[in-house]
Amino acid sequence: MKVELPFLAEGIEGGDVVQLLVHEGDQVREGQSLIELETEKATVPVPAPVEGTVVRLLIQQGDHVKVGQAIIELQESEDKARKAQTSVPEESAAVEPNAEAQRDHPQARPTSPIPTPERPVVDQKPAVVSRPPAGPAIPAPPSVRRLARELGVDLSQVNGSEAGGRITAEDVKTFVRERTTRGTKLGIGGNIFSTPYGSERREPLSSTRRKIAANMIQAWTTIPHVHQFQDADITDLMALHKRYAPEFKKKGATLTLSSLFVKAVVHALKLYPQLNATLDLTNGEVIYKDYYNIGVAVDTPAGLIVPVVQQVDQKDLLQISLELADLAERTRKREVKLEELRGATFTLSNMGGISAGPFLPIINPPQVGILGVGKARITPVYRDGQFVPRRVLQLCVAYDHRLIDGAIGARFTNEIVKVLEDFQGMFLGL
């Protein structure tokens, strides 16, 4: 049987193979992990559906696979008679790939004027096929020749897909993608290219970066953003943090400003539920959330990942601090679970820890709001007839203008500022 990549979670179409955990000939148990897959900012194991023997690996480390794609050929362990026949696939292995290619890809049969290399061979080593002769005889228009020069591609190595072997721009791009992937897999430096301007290194986008790119394009092109800036005097908040941080440390927690920001955000969301909602334009409805799950952006080597603190309104600062620290640590190690990346109703992006100034955050759909926080600065503030040094933080709330009007967005932002400037007053109901 062929083991296919199963459905992992809503909205996940596939991922990159991070690690192969079995080899051909290995005996595996039902539920044993076969591969590790990086998908939507998390690394997840893919288990064996049945007990059996690994006959053939159909993917390699670094491959991008999609849900429903065959990843491993497995011989089920049912009875002794069937086990005795496990040698049959080995004897026919030499002819199986061609037969499968003909069956699964009927268009690969010899109807094209250009010979096509067998698919299984391409995954193992560069295919040796007849190609158009070098020099002026290569059938390619000037625009394609120019593209090839810019990408450092020898057109004599490219198969043309059009009649007579004519090479198109897409043929050149496909060749570059295949060579880059092959060079990366084999570790032979095949992803280094020479251009008229110098050498370039090409690396395939990770599944994480592809997902981030797709989300950002969707957010920026479909959501009319409004960015509301406001200053918050957090001098007293910093004093409060300094006073209680040692007490939190005694209990094994780190009191961070992010924990305080999360609390302030939930307080404001309760007053302005429009920012704790999503839009369903298909049905013409607004979906208000009666729960408060706050996504907190975490900087990792793989990119920005947003784990979610669930049910924040039901937790105190100690619980939030412990959970945030645990989530951030596991996120950086790529040990966070898929369910811990889902269900956020609002997002906090705190870049103060890397001394970043004010910035315009991008909403993470289907949410309709996000709070961006930079580094606070000592600023002279006029009070009681004189200038005094105060620690001032400029924050920015981005909101979806399809649902949230400017007045609501401004009031929501002002409420966050009010809480940050008098944090203890929030708990006193002031």
Secondary structure in CASP SS format (residue, H / E / C, confidence):
PFRMAT SS
TARGET T0000
AUTHOR 0000-0000-0000
METHOD secondary structure of the structure
MODEL  1
M C 1.00
K E 1.00
V E 1.00
E E 1.00
L C 1.00
P C 1.00
F C 1.00
L C 1.00
A C 1.00
E C 1.00
G C 1.00
I C 1.00
E C 1.00
G E 1.00
G E 1.00
D E 1.00
V E 1.00
V E 1.00
Q E 1.00
L E 1.00
L C 1.00
V C 1.00
H C 1.00
E C 1.00
G C 1.00
D C 1.00
Q E 1.00
V E 1.00
R C 1.00
E C 1.00
G C 1.00
Q C 1.00
S E 1.00
L E 1.00
I E 1.00
E E 1.00
L E 1.00
E E 1.00
T E 1.00
E C 1.00
K C 1.00
A E 1.00
T E 1.00
V E 1.00
P E 1.00
V E 1.00
P E 1.00
A C 1.00
P C 1.00
V C 1.00
E C 1.00
G E 1.00
T E 1.00
V E 1.00
V E 1.00
R E 1.00
L E 1.00
L C 1.00
I C 1.00
Q C 1.00
Q C 1.00
G C 1.00
D C 1.00
H E 1.00
V E 1.00
K E 1.00
V C 1.00
G C 1.00
Q C 1.00
A E 1.00
I E 1.00
I E 1.00
E E 1.00
L E 1.00
Q E 1.00
E E 1.00
S C 1.00
E C 1.00
D C 1.00
K H 1.00
A H 1.00
R H 1.00
K H 1.00
A H 1.00
Q C 1.00
T C 1.00
S H 1.00
V H 1.00
P H 1.00
E H 1.00
E H 1.00
S C 1.00
A C 1.00
A C 1.00
V C 1.00
E H 1.00
P H 1.00
N H 1.00
A H 1.00
E H 1.00
A H 1.00
Q H 1.00
R H 1.00
D H 1.00
H C 1.00
P H 1.00
Q H 1.00
A H 1.00
R C 1.00
P C 1.00
T C 1.00
S C 1.00
P C 1.00
I C 1.00
P C 1.00
T C 1.00
P C 1.00
E C 1.00
R H 1.00
P H 1.00
V H 1.00
V H 1.00
D H 1.00
Q H 1.00
K C 1.00
P C 1.00
A C 1.00
V C 1.00
V C 1.00
S C 1.00
R C 1.00
P C 1.00
P C 1.00
A C 1.00
G H 1.00
P H 1.00
A H 1.00
I C 1.00
P C 1.00
A C 1.00
P C 1.00
P H 1.00
S H 1.00
V H 1.00
R H 1.00
R H 1.00
L H 1.00
A H 1.00
R H 1.00
E H 1.00
L H 1.00
G C 1.00
V C 1.00
D C 1.00
L H 1.00
S H 1.00
Q H 1.00
V C 1.00
N C 1.00
G C 1.00
S C 1.00
E C 1.00
A H 1.00
G H 1.00
G H 1.00
R C 1.00
I C 1.00
T C 1.00
A H 1.00
E H 1.00
D H 1.00
V H 1.00
K H 1.00
T H 1.00
F H 1.00
V H 1.00
R H 1.00
E H 1.00
R H 1.00
T H 1.00
T H 1.00
R H 1.00
G H 1.00
T H 1.00
K H 1.00
L H 1.00
G C 1.00
I C 1.00
G C 1.00
G C 1.00
N C 1.00
I E 1.00
F E 1.00
S E 1.00
T E 1.00
P C 1.00
Y C 1.00
G E 1.00
S E 1.00
E E 1.00
R E 1.00
R C 1.00
E C 1.00
P C 1.00
L C 1.00
S C 1.00
S H 1.00
T H 1.00
R H 1.00
R H 1.00
K H 1.00
I H 1.00
A H 1.00
A H 1.00
N H 1.00
M H 1.00
I H 1.00
Q H 1.00
A H 1.00
W H 1.00
T H 1.00
T H 1.00
I C 1.00
P C 1.00
H E 1.00
V E 1.00
H E 1.00
Q E 1.00
F E 1.00
Q E 1.00
D E 1.00
A E 1.00
D E 1.00
I C 1.00
T H 1.00
D H 1.00
L H 1.00
M H 1.00
A H 1.00
L H 1.00
H H 1.00
K H 1.00
R H 1.00
Y H 1.00
A H 1.00
P H 1.00
E H 1.00
F H 1.00
K H 1.00
K H 1.00
K C 1.00
G C 1.00
A C 1.00
T C 1.00
L C 1.00
T C 1.00
L H 1.00
S H 1.00
S H 1.00
L H 1.00
F H 1.00
V H 1.00
K H 1.00
A H 1.00
V H 1.00
V H 1.00
H H 1.00
A H 1.00
L H 1.00
K H 1.00
L H 1.00
Y C 1.00
P H 1.00
Q H 1.00
L H 1.00
N H 1.00
A E 1.00
T E 1.00
L E 1.00
D E 1.00
L C 1.00
T C 1.00
N C 1.00
G C 1.00
E E 1.00
V E 1.00
I E 1.00
Y E 1.00
K C 1.00
D C 1.00
Y C 1.00
Y C 1.00
N C 1.00
I E 1.00
G E 1.00
V E 1.00
A C 1.00
V E 1.00
D E 1.00
T E 1.00
P C 1.00
A C 1.00
G E 1.00
L E 1.00
I E 1.00
V C 1.00
P C 1.00
V E 1.00
V E 1.00
Q C 1.00
Q C 1.00
V H 1.00
D H 1.00
Q H 1.00
K C 1.00
D C 1.00
L H 1.00
L H 1.00
Q H 1.00
I H 1.00
S H 1.00
L H 1.00
E H 1.00
L H 1.00
A H 1.00
D H 1.00
L H 1.00
A H 1.00
E H 1.00
R H 1.00
T H 1.00
R H 1.00
K C 1.00
R C 1.00
E C 1.00
V C 1.00
K C 1.00
L H 1.00
E H 1.00
E H 1.00
L H 1.00
R C 1.00
G C 1.00
A C 1.00
T C 1.00
F E 1.00
T E 1.00
L E 1.00
S E 1.00
N E 1.00
M C 1.00
G H 1.00
G H 1.00
I H 1.00
S C 1.00
A C 1.00
G C 1.00
P C 1.00
F C 1.00
L C 1.00
P C 1.00
I C 1.00
I C 1.00
N C 1.00
P C 1.00
P C 1.00
Q C 1.00
V C 1.00
G E 1.00
I E 1.00
L E 1.00
G E 1.00
V E 1.00
G C 1.00
K C 1.00
A C 1.00
R E 1.00
I E 1.00
T E 1.00
P E 1.00
V E 1.00
Y E 1.00
R E 1.00
D C 1.00
G C 1.00
Q E 1.00
F E 1.00
V E 1.00
P E 1.00
R E 1.00
R E 1.00
V E 1.00
L E 1.00
Q E 1.00
L E 1.00
C E 1.00
V E 1.00
A E 1.00
Y E 1.00
D E 1.00
H C 1.00
R C 1.00
L C 1.00
I C 1.00
D C 1.00
G H 1.00
A H 1.00
I H 1.00
G H 1.00
A H 1.00
R H 1.00
F H 1.00
T H 1.00
N H 1.00
E H 1.00
I H 1.00
V H 1.00
K H 1.00
V H 1.00
L H 1.00
E H 1.00
D C 1.00
F H 1.00
Q H 1.00
G H 1.00
M H 1.00
F H 1.00
L C 1.00
G C 1.00
L C 1.00
END
